[in-house]
Amino acid sequence: MKIAIVKLSALGDIVHAMVALQFIKKHYPDAEIDWIVEDRFKSVLAHNPHIHQIHSVHLKAIKQQKSLTRLWAEFKKIRQLGDYDVAIDAQGLIKSALVARLLKAKKVVGFDKHSIRESLASWFYDDKIHIAYHENTIDRNVAVCCQPLGISVSHQAIVEKQPFLFYKSHFQPPEAPYVVFIIGSTWESRCYPKEKFVQLANGLQQTCWVAWGNAQEQEKAEWMAQQSSYIQVLPKLDLNDLKKLIDCCNLLIGNDTGPTHMAWGLNRPSITLFGPTPVNRIYQTAINKAIKSPSKVDHYALDKNDFSIMTIEATVIVEMAQQLITHG
């Protein structure tokens, strides 16, 4: 069986969908699974033994350039990728549905119109999976990837998953024990204040390494390091380096963003901090916890002006972190 999974972005969403791979291979060990992804995220999929081929696209870059010529060439490239028994759109956007339909697949599968925000995407699918948009993000990804193949996956099976992020990296992680701070996110309102990260480091009294992804985050990380002797700033890391860093850490604490979710994919202890986004974006386990601000979240209309994450006290995080470190 040849399967194509379309999950173009973003980093955390890709991680949440990748967990389905092990369940597909368990039921169909000879299946060839290809993955279509935006080029800048392909490294998170790299070295996974369950993936046959990773095909990268550049749709976001082309959209920004507004080049119809390049867009047509990209669509032509997608059309030539190969023949598949089934193409699964695990994203539920019009652009991802179009990519799935462009593939030479006997059947195209995705969410039904009641399960996604861009309901028009469902028009591109032959078979449609229903799971409410407000349900757990990981459950939704597993459902759309596995149900079309006749695979049923229980909640407990996901909790007991095998790590599914792999890497080859020359990066030398810091000497253990250490904690990783993930301080960035796509919206400022999703970011825990830098001042409270400093309080958190001082409360933990352990070496805390700060990861950063752009100049603004680097500046924030360097400011934090000036405020606390427990905080160190990491060099610029690529995704394979980041996987290795997280895989060797004692605990990761971060905002609701891709690198934070990578800890769950690696079965490493983590605390995810939530403000304007829903807690059901993660699976909480014995080692993966969440702390949510008191604000209410509308899954269909997230409020970018909800800065309630600022109200989470560092002492609450410290208490939970110490428990995870002690029992981890």
N, C-alpha and C positions, 0 to 999 in steps of 0.2 A: 504494500500500500504506500502511495506517495501522497504526502500531506503538505500543504502550504499554510503557514500561520502568518497572518498579516497583523502586526502590532507595531505601528510606526514609531510611536513615542508615547509618553515621555519616559524618563528613566525609571521612575517608580512603577509606572503602569506596566512597563516591560517586565520588570522583576516580578510583579504580581501575576503576570500571565505565564512566566517561565515555569512556575511550580507545576503546571499541568503536564509538562514534558515527561516527567518520570512516570506519571500514571498512564500516559499513552504508550510509552515504551514497555511498561509492565504488561499491558494487555496485547500489544502488537510489537514484539521485540524486533521484528524484521522491517518495521515501518521506516521509511525515509522521510524525515521531517525537515523541511526548509522553512526559513523564517525571513520575512520581508520587513525591513526596518529602515528608518532614517539613518543616514550615514554616520552622524555624530554619536549615535547610540549603539553602534554595532559591537563595540568592544565589550559591552556588558554581557553579550551573548557568546563572546569568543571562548573557545576551548571547552564548550559544553559537549560532552560525548553523545548527548541525545539529539543534537542538531547535525543534520547532514550537510547543509549549506546555508550560509547567511548571505542574503541578497540585499544590498543597500541601495536606497533611493535618495533623491535630493529634492523632494517635492517642496519642502519648506523654503529652501534657498531659492528655488525657481520662482516660487510665489512672491518672494520678496523682490526678485529681479523683474518680475512681470514680463517674462519672456515666453511667448507662445511657442516659439521655435524650439526652445529647450524643453518645454513641457511636452510637446509632441514627441520629441526624441526620447524623453524619459518614459512616456507611455509605451512607445515602440519597444524599448528595452524590456519593460515589464512583460509585455506580450510574448517576448521570446524566451522567457525564463525556463519554460519547460512544461511538460504535461503532468497534471496532478489528478488523483482520484477525488480529492476534496480540497477546497480552499476555504479557510476559516478566517473571517474577519473578526478578530477579538477586540477591535477598537470601537466600532459602531459609529464612525463618522462617514460623511459622504465621500471624502477623499479615500479613506481606507476601503470602503465598500467598492469604490471604482477600481482600486488596485486589485482587489480580490476578483472582481468580475473580469478584468483584463487578463488575468492568468488563464492558461488553457486548462481548466478544471472541469471534470464531469459534473461536479456539484459545488455550489457556493453557499456557504452557511454563515449566518450571523444572528444578531439579536432581532427580535420582532419590534415593531414600531412603538410598542408600549414600554420597551425596556431601555431605550436610549433617548438622548436629547435631540439628536438629528434624525427624526423619524423617517425622513426620506431615504436614508441609507438602506432601510429594510427592503426597499423596492428591488435592490440588486441581488437579493438572496433567493435561492431555491428553497432552502429549509430555514426555519426561523426558530430561535430559542427564546422562551419567555422566562425572564427572571427580573424582578422589579429593580428599577434604577437605584432605589435607596437601600437595596440589600448589600451585604458585605462585598467589597470590591474584589477580593480574592475568590470568594464563592462565585461571583459573576464570571470571572475569567476562566475558572475551572469548568464551569457549566458550559460556556460557549465553545470551549476547546474539546471537552470530553463527551458531552451528551450526544453530539452528532455522530460520534464513533461508537455509540452504544456502551459507554463507560460511565459507571456510577462511582462517584468519589464521596466518601463520608467526611464530615467535619473532622473526626478523629484522625483520619488518614492524612489530612492536610496538616493537622497539628504535629503529627509524627513523621512528617516529610523528611527526606534526605536533603542535605545541603545541595544547592543546584547552581551556585556561581563558582566558576573555575577561572584560574589565572595562570599566566606565565609572566613573571616580573623579576627584574634585577633589583628592584627597590628593597632596601634593607629596613624593615620595620624598627621602630624604637624598642629599646630594651623593656621587657615586661617587668612589672605590671604597668599598664597605662589605660587611660580612658580617652576616647575620641569624642570631640565636640563637632557636630555638623551645624554650622551657624547660618547657612544661607537658605534661600527658597525663592520661588518665583515671585511671590508678593512680599512686601515688607511686613504686612500684617500677619504673615505666617511665621515671622522670625522672633524668637525669644530675645529679649533685650540683651545687648552685650554686657551691660552692667550686672545683670542677674547671672549671666554665665560666669562672670568673675566671682560673684558671691557663691555660686555653685562649686567652682574649683576650690575656693578657700574652705568651703564646708567639707568637701570630700578629702582635702589634704592629700591628694594623689596627683601624679603627673597627668596633665590633661593636654593632649595634642589637638590642635585646631586645624581642621581641613578647610580649604577655601577653593573657590572656583573662578573668581574674577578679581579685578583690582579693588573693587569696593569691599569685597569680603576679606581680601588680604589686609587692607587697611584696618578693618574692624578687628581682625585677628591680632595684628601687631599692637593695636591699642590695648586689647585684653591682656596680652603678654606683659605689657608695661605695668599693668595694674596688679598682677598676681605672679608670685614666684612659682606657682604650680602650673602655670600655662606656658606651653611651647607652641610655636607656629611651624606647621609642616611646610615642606617645599611644594611646589606645584606638582600635582599627581595626575596621571591619566587613570582611566577606569580600571585597568588591570592592577596598577599600583594601589589604588583605593581598595580594591577587593582584598588584596593581600594585607594591607594595613588593618582593615576591619576584621579579617579572619584571625588575626593575631592579638586583637585587643581583649581587655577584660570586660569592657562595657562601652557601649556607644550611646550618647545622648544627643538628640538632635530634633530639628523641626520636621514637620510633615513634608518630606522631600525625598527624592530618589536615593541618595547615599544612605539616609537613615534606614530606608526599607531594605537596603542591601544586607544589613545585619540580620534581618529575619531570613533572607535567602541563604545566608551562611550559617544559620543556627548559632548566632552569637548574641549574648545578652544586650538588650537595648531598651531605651525609654524614648518614646516618641511624644513630642509636645504639640498639642493641638489648640488652635484658637478658632479661626474662621472656617475650618474644614472638619468633616465628620470623622469620628473615631473609627467608624466601620471601614476605613481604608486599610486597616491592618488586622491581623489575627493576634489577639493577646494570648500568650502562653505563659508557662512557668518562668520563662526567661525574657519574654518580649512584652513589655508593658506600655501603657499609654497614660498620659495625664492631660486632661481636657479642661480648658477654661470654662467658666459657668455660662457662656453665651449659648444660645440656641442656634442650630444650623439648619438652613433649608437646603436640602440636597440639590434642588433644581435651580437655586438662585443664591450661590455663595456670595457673601458680603465681603468684598475686598477692604472695606473700611472698618471691619471688626478687628480691633487691636486688643481684644480681651486676653490674648496670650500673655500680655504684659502683667496680668494679675496673678499668674501662677507664682507662688512663692518658692524661692530657691530651696528653702528648708524642706519642703514637701518632696522635691526631687532628690535631695540629698538622702533623706530617709529611705526612699525606695531604692536608690542607687546602692546604698550600703547593704541593703538586704540582698540585692542581686549579686553584688561582689562577694559577699560572705558565703552565699549558697551556690554561686556559679562554678 
